[in-house]
């Protein structure tokens, strides 16, 4: 079965498990989606889904650990930084959120450096 077909199948299964509140099975499917991703962009998408899954299922430590790893792998990705700082803030990790935001401003270049002052967080 081609990888794209596997992803479509797994996404459908994930949706069924989610709708039926089978959280352990949903988590396993998201992990499988991460492992079978076709490229880095798709893998990032599923890793962010895993972090959101943990947050939605009252596992903030697991979500924070997932975001920590994503930020370590993509320290200059604006979308990653925005999602991560927002999560840390919601999770009550305000110092971590502010620190990451401050670090990102320091690393920003070009137009992104000018966009940060306008980002509401």
N, C-alpha and C positions, 0 to 999 in steps of 0.2 A: 504494500500500500504506500503510495507516495506521501512524503512528509506533509505536504499541504492538506491532503485528505485526512491524515491522522489528526492534524490540528483542528480541522473542522469537526471531526467526530468527537475529539476530546472536549472541545468547547461546548458541544451539544450535551455531552454527558455531564460536564461541570454545571451547566444551567439546570439540568434535571435534578442533580444532587442539591443544588442551591435551593431550588423551588420546594424540595421535599425535606429541607433542613437536615441533610445528611452531611454534617460539617466535616467529619473525619474523611469521608470519601471525597468531598469537594476539595479538601486540602491536598489529598493525594493526586487528584487530577491536575490541579494547578501546578504541582511539582513536576508532574509528567509533561505538562505543556512547556514548562521552563526547559526541561531536558531535551525536548524534541523541537525546540524553536528553530526556524529556518535560518535566522540571522540574529545579529546582536540587537537590532531594533525590536524584533519580536520577542526576544528573550527579556529585554528590559520591560516591555509591556507586561509580560506575565509575572515578572518579579514585582512590579508595582501592584499587580493584582493580588499577589500573595500578601504583600504588606497591607493592602486594603482589607483582605480577608481576615488577617490577624486583628486588625483594628476593629472590624465589625463584630468579631467574635470575642471581644474583651480579652485580647492577648497583647496588651500594649508593649510588653517587653520583647515579644517575638517580632512585633511590627517595627519597633525601634531597631532591633538587631538587623532586620532585613533592610531598613532604610540606611543604616550605617554602612552595610556592605555595598548597597547601590551607590551611595555617595562616594565611597572609596573607589569604586570602579568607574564612575562617571563624574569626577569632581568639577567639570566645567560645563555640564549639561544643564542649561537653564531650567528646563522642565523638571529635572530631577531635583535641583536645588529648591525650586518653588514647592514641589510636592513634599519634600523632606522638611523644609522649614515650617510649612503649614502643619504637617503631622506633629512634629516636635512641640509646636505651640499648643495644639489641641490636647496633646498628651500631658501637658503641664511641664514639659521639658523646656521651659522658656530660655534658660541660659544656653542650652544647646542650640535652640532655634536662632537666637540672636548671634551666637558665636559663628554658626555656619553661615548665616547671612553676612556677617562682617567679613569672614574669610572669603566668601564669594565675591564681595565687592572688591576686595584687594586683588583678586585674580582676574576680574573682568577686564576685557579689552575692547577697544573700539566702541561701537554703538551700545553694546551691552552695559558698559560702564556708565553710560549716560541714562540708560533705562532703569537702573536700580533705584535711584531716588524716587521714581514714580511708582515703584512696585509697592502695593499696599500690604503685602505679606499675607 
